Structures are given as C-alpha cells and as structure tokens.
Amino acid sequence: MPAYPDTGRESADGVELSVKPIKSMMVSHSDITGGAFIAAYRLHKALRAQGADSTLWVNKKASDDWTVKTHSGRLQQLVARARPAMGKSVANALFSDTDSTMRSWNWMPSPWPGIVQASDADLVHLQWYNAEMMSIKDVSRIKKPLVQTLHDMWAFCGAEHYAENDRWREGYSRQNRPASESGMDLDAYNWRSKKKHWKEPWQLVAVSHWLADCVRSSDVLSQFPIVVIPNPLDTHRWKPMDKHAARTLLNLPMDKMIITFGALAGTWNPRKGYDHLLKALEILKQKHDDIHIVIFGQSEPQVPTDTVFPTTYAGPLFDQPTLCALNSAADCYVNPAVQEAFGQTASEAQACGLPVVAFDDTGSCDVIEHQQTGYLAQLADAADLAHGIEWVLSENTAPDKDNPGTRSAISQRSTARAQRLFSYETVGAQYTSLYASVMESCKR
C-alpha cells in the first residue's frame, strides 16, 4: 500500500489530483551495528514497504543496502569514523566518572546540516546521531521539517544516555552533582547547550510511554510535541518455529525448561539487571532442578558468574534465523533491565511466541501485557521477578489436553499481539501519518 495514496483529493472540476509522496531523509550514526541503529534501519524498511520514499543516511554503513547512504569520499569516511575518539579524548582530559556511565558529548561541528539542507528531502528524521555524528548546535541549524525518534534519555539529559539521578528533571547544578564525578561538569555544560540551542520545538517520537513520560518531566524537552510509536519488527520473518526442531538445531536439552537472557555485555552492565536475575534464579533453585539458562549477546567470561543452573553462552547473535530458533526453543525470556527505553529483544521474543518477564515502570510495559503475554514484576524486586518466571514457565509448558502438539495460549497471544502492534504495516502506517501531519503543520 502506498504511504500516501494518490486518491482522495479532487480539483474543483472533480478531476482526481495526484498527491506526491513525502520524501524523507533518515539520519542515524549506523544502520545495523547496534540496537538503536537496527531500530532505525527496520523503520526505514517499514516505510519503504509502505511505499514511502525513505532514504537512510549514516556515518558508518555496515549493510550492503543501496537505500542506505554514507559519505562518498574516502577522507570523509575516515574523519567520520575518527570523530568519536576525538570527542572522547577531549572529554577524558576534562572530566572523569568512576561510575562509567555511557555518555555522548556531541560538541564537534559536522557537515551534516549542510548535507541535509542541500538534499531534496521534504522532511528530515533524526535517529541516534551521537558519537560525535553532529553537534547539539548542528541540530538547530536544520531548517527542514524535523522529526526525531528518541531511543534513550540522552536528548533531555546532559551527556548521559541513561541517568541514574534526577538532574535531568531538576537542572544540573553544583548541589546535585554526583560524588563519583570530578573535573569540569560536562553534563551541565551539555544540558545548558541543549537549552540554549533547542528553542524551536520539533516533533519528537518516543519508543515507549515510559520514555515519553520522562520527556514530559524533563526541563529541556517538556514543551516539545511528542507521540509514542514502538520500534517496528518484520513479523513475516520473526515468527515461531517448531520447538523440538529449534532445540535440535541449537543443541539444547530437550528435558529442561529453558530461560533466555540477552544483552550486549549484559552480565556486567548494572542497568541490564543481571544481578536481579541471579537473585531470582537463586530463589527458583529452591524449587527447581529442571532449568537450563541460555545467555546470548556475549561469550562465556573468563570467570563465569552463573553458578545456579547449567548455562549455555550462545555468544553474539546477529542473524534473524538463529535468534528466531533460540526464541522458539526457549520457554521464557527474561529482560531484567531497570532502565529500558523499549527492549527489542523482548519484542522479537514475543513475535516468536516466547513470553517475556521484565520489570514494571520501564519501556517493557509497552512490549508485555501483564499475565497475558508475560509478566511485569515490581521494579528491582528479585522475588517478584522469580515469581513471574515461575508463573510464565507454568503457563507456557503446561500441556494442552484438548490440543496436543499446539503452542500454549500465552505463546499464541504473544505472537498475535506482536503482529498487531509491532509489524512493519502497523508502525509504518503510524509514521507515514505522522509525517503528513508534520508537513501540514509546517504549511500553516
């Protein structure tokens, strides 16, 4: 279906007029090398599947997709790849934080505003443009109609991608600066820069209601218009396969209940909540000896942290068929993140019919319907997380006497909900409608 149908508008004499599709230019640091980039690429594909005229421009291209564009000159590409290290070296000389919070400074001017303005795009759609892709001021230099999808908290924080304090609500002052930091308060500098340069609001999109609520509570972006649209998923490809065949393919035990957990370096990133998962597994160990754990996204560490149940480290997995097989082989996926903008691994699991257990008061609330497609435990409550895992395992492994050999009801509900909410058709249509609304408002 075309993004903007060529029907529905007529001239005064009744002759049907053609409506030109909106030409959009999506801007992202990369295309398929990380969660936010994959989300942007999927949205680009969803828009094109709807018939939209979308082009994705990146600093670092990893795919061979001809609709993804990058710098044409070799020197430009080398400079673009060197910019993150250059920005980080300056920051390290001025600032330190023992908590090692992930930050992006975005203070180096870039050629992107000029590239955008010289393009024939009707509308510009910013995705994750950190790692010195463009500066905070650069964004204000874009004069075309603008949409920005938020994948984390960076846009309304200082330089932090996820904040563990309330400075983004209160304002960055000396009084509320964390004791873990020393040197110049570069978070405060970035926050003031955003307030200085981002005076004219543009259309924001949050990938979850949790993230949208944060935006509305922030000092920087509270006056910006915002809507919630989830990350898309090609549900024609992300779908269940036979569990027995999946376990055979991946060499996983047939006689165990399988719990999966996945995140890049997820076992050491506190935000990912692996410590809560370990505590929950310790609780489950008191009742169960029939559980097997699969951790994907990283290889087995030198000193394994899992001592509760037998564990398989699947390593980094990037291809869709293998991830579909793992989701189909498992009985429960756990996403114990205490801060989560959305959680694409959870939506992928749901599409494959795998129920998910996660914490409430995070972006996971948009992915999981409590006790229908999974379980939402009280935030940072390992005991409730354990209860949720046990509940999901019970629901998803109980045999259906009336329909032997079929997937459980919770598995079927998970797939159906993912297809309804996250499909390319659904999300693509939401964005094409938003684009039209933005373009119309710019005419007024």
C-alpha positions in Angstrom: 0.0 0.0 0.0 1.4 3.4 -0.9 2.3 5.6 2.0 0.3 8.5 0.7 -2.4 7.2 -1.6 -2.9 9.0 -4.9 -6.6 9.2 -4.3 -8.9 11.2 -2.1 -8.1 14.7 -3.4 -10.0 16.3 -6.2 -9.9 19.6 -8.1 -12.8 22.0 -8.3 -14.0 20.3 -11.5 -13.9 16.9 -10.0 -10.7 15.6 -11.6 -8.6 13.5 -9.3 -5.3 15.0 -8.4 -2.1 13.1 -7.6 -0.6 13.5 -4.2 3.2 13.5 -4.2 4.7 11.1 -1.6 6.8 12.8 1.1 10.5 12.3 0.5 12.1 11.6 3.9 15.8 11.6 4.9 16.5 9.5 7.9 19.8 10.2 9.7 21.5 7.7 12.0 25.1 7.0 13.2 24.9 3.5 11.7 22.5 1.0 10.2 22.8 -2.5 11.7 25.6 -2.4 14.3 23.5 -1.8 17.5 20.1 -1.7 19.0 19.1 1.8 18.1 20.6 1.5 14.7 18.8 -1.7 14.0 15.6 0.0 15.1 16.2 2.9 12.6 17.0 0.5 9.8 13.9 -1.5 10.4 11.8 1.6 10.4 13.4 2.7 7.1 12.5 -0.7 5.7 9.0 -0.5 7.1 8.4 2.9 5.5 9.7 1.7 2.1 7.5 -1.4 2.4 4.6 1.1 2.8 5.6 2.7 -0.4 7.3 5.7 1.2 10.2 7.5 -0.4 12.7 7.0 2.5 16.5 7.1 2.4 18.7 6.3 5.4 22.0 8.3 5.7 24.6 7.1 8.1 28.2 7.8 9.3 29.1 4.1 9.4 27.5 1.8 6.9 27.6 -1.9 7.7 24.9 -3.3 5.4 25.0 -3.6 1.6 21.6 -2.0 1.2 21.6 0.5 -1.7 19.0 2.6 0.1 21.4 3.3 2.9 23.8 6.2 2.0 27.0 7.4 3.6 29.8 9.8 2.8 31.1 9.3 -0.8 34.7 10.4 -0.2 37.3 8.2 1.5 38.6 11.0 3.6 35.1 12.0 4.7 34.6 8.4 5.9 37.9 8.3 7.8 37.1 11.6 9.5 33.6 10.4 10.4 35.0 7.2 12.0 37.7 9.2 13.9 35.3 11.7 15.4 34.1 9.6 18.4 37.6 9.0 19.6 38.5 12.7 19.1 35.5 13.8 21.2 36.1 11.3 23.9 39.8 12.2 24.3 38.8 15.8 24.9 36.2 14.8 27.5 38.6 12.4 29.3 41.1 15.2 29.7 38.5 17.4 31.4 36.1 15.0 33.2 36.0 11.6 34.9 33.3 9.5 36.4 34.0 6.4 38.4 30.6 5.0 37.6 31.5 4.8 33.9 28.1 5.9 32.8 27.8 5.9 29.0 27.9 9.4 27.5 27.9 11.2 24.2 29.2 14.8 24.1 28.1 16.0 20.6 30.1 19.2 20.6 32.1 18.9 17.4 30.5 20.7 14.4 29.8 18.4 11.4 28.9 18.7 7.7 25.5 17.1 8.3 23.4 20.2 8.5 24.8 21.3 5.1 24.2 17.8 3.6 20.7 17.8 4.9 19.9 21.3 3.7 21.3 20.5 0.2 19.3 17.4 -0.2 15.9 17.2 -1.9 14.3 15.7 1.1 11.0 17.2 2.2 11.4 16.0 5.8 14.4 15.0 8.0 14.1 12.2 10.5 16.8 12.1 13.2 17.5 8.8 14.9 20.6 8.0 17.1 23.1 10.7 15.9 25.5 10.5 18.9 29.2 9.5 18.9 30.0 13.0 17.5 28.0 12.5 14.4 26.7 16.0 14.8 26.8 18.7 17.5 23.9 19.9 19.6 24.1 23.2 17.7 24.0 21.4 14.4 20.5 20.1 15.1 19.2 23.7 15.4 20.8 24.5 12.0 18.4 22.1 10.2 15.6 24.2 8.7 13.6 21.4 7.0 10.6 19.9 8.8 12.1 17.7 11.5 11.1 14.5 13.3 13.3 12.9 16.0 12.9 9.4 17.4 14.3 9.0 20.9 15.9 5.7 21.7 17.2 6.6 25.2 17.4 9.5 27.6 20.2 11.4 26.0 18.2 14.2 24.4 16.9 15.6 27.7 19.9 14.7 29.9 23.4 16.2 30.0 25.6 13.8 28.1 24.2 10.6 29.8 22.3 8.1 27.7 20.6 6.8 30.9 20.6 8.9 34.0 20.7 7.3 37.5 19.8 10.6 39.2 17.2 13.4 38.8 19.4 16.1 37.4 17.6 15.9 34.1 14.4 16.9 36.0 15.8 19.4 38.5 18.5 21.0 36.4 22.3 20.4 36.5 23.7 22.3 39.5 26.7 22.1 41.8 24.4 20.9 44.6 23.1 17.8 42.9 26.3 16.7 41.1 27.2 13.1 41.9 30.3 12.5 44.1 31.6 10.0 41.6 32.4 12.8 39.2 35.4 15.1 39.1 36.8 17.8 36.8 34.5 20.1 34.8 30.8 19.4 35.0 30.4 18.5 31.3 26.9 17.1 31.8 25.8 20.5 33.0 27.6 22.1 30.0 25.8 19.8 27.6 22.5 20.4 29.3 22.8 24.2 29.1 23.9 23.9 25.4 20.6 22.0 24.6 18.6 24.6 26.4 20.4 27.4 24.5 20.2 25.9 21.0 16.9 23.9 21.1 14.5 26.8 21.5 12.2 26.0 18.5 10.4 22.7 19.2 10.2 19.9 16.6 8.2 16.7 16.5 9.5 14.0 18.9 8.7 10.3 18.9 9.3 8.1 22.0 9.5 4.4 21.5 7.6 3.8 24.8 5.2 5.5 27.1 7.9 5.3 29.9 10.3 7.4 27.7 7.5 9.8 26.7 6.7 10.4 30.4 10.4 11.2 31.1 10.4 13.7 28.2 7.3 15.5 29.7 9.0 15.6 33.1 12.3 17.0 31.7 13.5 20.6 31.8 14.8 20.6 28.2 12.1 18.9 26.1 8.9 19.3 28.1 7.5 21.8 25.7 8.2 19.7 22.6 5.3 17.8 20.9 5.7 14.1 21.4 3.9 10.9 20.3 4.6 7.3 21.2 5.3 4.8 18.3 7.0 1.5 19.1 10.0 0.1 17.2 8.9 -2.0 14.2 9.6 -5.7 13.5 9.2 -7.7 10.3 6.7 -10.1 11.7 6.6 -12.0 8.5 10.2 -13.1 9.3 10.1 -13.0 13.1 7.7 -15.9 13.8 7.7 -19.2 15.8 9.2 -22.4 14.6 8.9 -25.9 16.0 10.4 -26.1 19.5 11.8 -29.6 19.1 13.5 -28.7 15.8 14.8 -25.5 17.3 16.4 -27.3 20.3 17.9 -29.9 18.0 19.4 -27.2 15.8 20.9 -25.3 18.7 21.9 -28.5 20.6 19.9 -27.5 23.7 18.5 -30.1 26.2 15.0 -31.5 25.4 14.2 -32.4 29.1 14.7 -28.9 30.6 12.8 -25.7 30.9 14.9 -23.1 29.1 15.2 -19.5 30.2 17.0 -17.0 28.0 18.6 -13.6 28.8 20.3 -11.4 26.2 22.1 -8.1 26.1 25.5 -7.0 24.8 27.8 -7.3 27.8 24.6 -7.7 29.8 26.1 -9.6 32.7 28.2 -6.6 33.8 26.1 -3.5 32.8 24.1 -2.7 36.0 21.3 -1.1 34.0 20.6 -4.5 32.4 19.7 -6.0 35.8 21.7 -9.3 35.6 22.2 -9.1 39.4 18.5 -9.2 39.9 18.2 -12.2 37.5 20.8 -14.1 39.5 19.0 -13.4 42.8 15.7 -14.6 41.1 17.4 -17.8 39.9 18.7 -18.5 43.4 15.1 -18.3 44.6 14.0 -20.7 41.8 16.7 -23.1 42.7 15.0 -23.9 45.9 12.1 -25.5 43.9 13.6 -26.5 40.6 16.4 -28.6 39.2 14.9 -28.7 35.7 16.0 -25.3 34.3 18.7 -24.5 31.8 19.9 -21.0 31.1 20.9 -19.6 27.7 22.8 -16.2 27.7 23.2 -14.6 24.3 24.9 -11.4 23.3 28.3 -12.3 24.8 30.6 -15.3 25.0 31.5 -17.1 28.2 33.5 -14.8 30.5 36.9 -15.9 32.0 35.2 -16.1 35.4 31.6 -17.2 34.8 29.1 -15.5 37.1 26.5 -18.2 36.7 26.6 -20.8 39.5 22.9 -21.5 39.9 21.7 -23.6 36.9 23.6 -25.1 33.9 24.2 -22.3 31.4 25.0 -22.1 27.7 26.7 -18.9 26.4 25.5 -18.5 22.9 27.8 -15.6 22.1 26.9 -12.6 20.0 23.9 -13.4 17.7 23.0 -11.1 14.9 21.2 -13.2 12.3 17.5 -13.4 12.5 17.1 -17.1 11.8 19.3 -18.1 14.7 17.6 -15.7 17.1 14.2 -17.0 15.9 15.3 -20.5 16.6 16.5 -19.6 20.1 13.3 -17.8 20.9 11.3 -20.8 19.7 13.5 -23.2 21.7 13.0 -21.4 25.0 10.1 -21.3 27.4 10.7 -17.9 29.0 12.8 -14.8 28.1 13.8 -12.5 31.0 14.6 -8.9 30.4 15.5 -7.7 34.0 16.7 -4.2 32.9 15.9 -1.5 35.5 16.0 1.2 32.8 14.8 0.3 29.3 13.5 2.6 26.6 11.8 -0.3 24.7 13.5 -3.6 24.5 13.8 -5.1 21.0 14.9 -8.5 22.2 11.6 -8.7 24.1 9.5 -7.7 21.1 11.5 -10.3 19.0 10.8 -12.9 21.6 7.1 -12.1 21.7 6.8 -12.3 17.9 8.3 -15.8 18.1 5.7 -16.8 20.7 8.1 -16.6 23.7 6.5 -15.0 26.8 8.7 -12.3 28.5 9.3 -11.4 32.1 10.5 -7.9 32.8 10.2 -5.1 35.3 7.3 -2.7 35.5 7.9 1.1 35.3 10.2 0.7 32.2 9.7 0.7 28.5 9.0 -3.0 28.7 5.4 -2.2 29.7 4.7 -1.4 26.1 6.0 -4.7 24.9 4.4 -7.0 27.5 0.8 -7.3 28.5 0.9 -8.4 32.2 -0.2 -12.0 32.7 -1.3 -12.2 29.1 1.9 -12.3 27.1 4.3 -12.3 30.0 4.8 -10.9 33.5 5.7 -7.4 34.7 7.4 -7.7 38.1 7.8 -4.9 40.6 10.8 -2.8 39.7 14.1 -4.2 41.0 12.3 -6.8 43.1 14.1 -10.1 42.6 11.5 -12.1 44.5 8.7 -10.9 42.2 10.9 -11.5 39.2 11.3 -15.1 40.3 7.6 -15.4 40.8 7.0 -14.0 37.3 9.4 -16.5 35.8 7.8 -19.4 37.6 4.3 -18.2 36.5 5.4 -17.9 32.8 7.1 -21.3 32.9 4.0 -22.9 34.3 1.7 -21.2 31.7 4.0 -21.9 28.7 4.9 -25.6 29.5 1.6 -26.9 30.7 0.3 -29.5 28.1 -3.0 -28.7 26.3 -5.0 -31.9 26.7 -7.6 -30.7 24.1 -5.0 -29.6 21.5 -1.8 -31.7 21.9 1.2 -30.5 20.0 0.0 -26.9 19.7 1.7 -23.9 21.3 0.4 -22.7 24.6 -2.3 -20.0 24.9 0.3 -17.5 26.3 2.6 -18.2 23.4 -0.1 -17.7 20.8 -1.2 -14.4 22.5 2.4 -13.2 22.4 2.7 -13.7 18.7 -0.7 -12.2 17.9 0.0 -9.1 20.0 3.4 -8.6 18.4 1.9 -8.9 14.9 -0.8 -6.4 15.8 1.4 -3.7 17.5 4.9 -4.0 16.0 4.5 -5.1 12.4 6.0 -3.1 9.6 2.5 -2.4 8.3 1.3 -1.0 11.7 4.3 1.1 12.6 5.0 2.2 9.0 1.4 3.5 8.8 1.8 5.4 12.0 4.9 7.1 10.8 3.6 8.0 7.4 0.6 9.6 9.1 2.9 11.5 11.4 5.0 12.7 8.5 1.9 14.0 6.8 0.8 15.8 9.9 4.2 17.4 10.4 4.3 18.6 6.8 0.8 20.0 7.0 1.7 21.9 10.2 4.7 23.5 8.5 2.4 24.9 5.9 0.4 26.9 8.4 
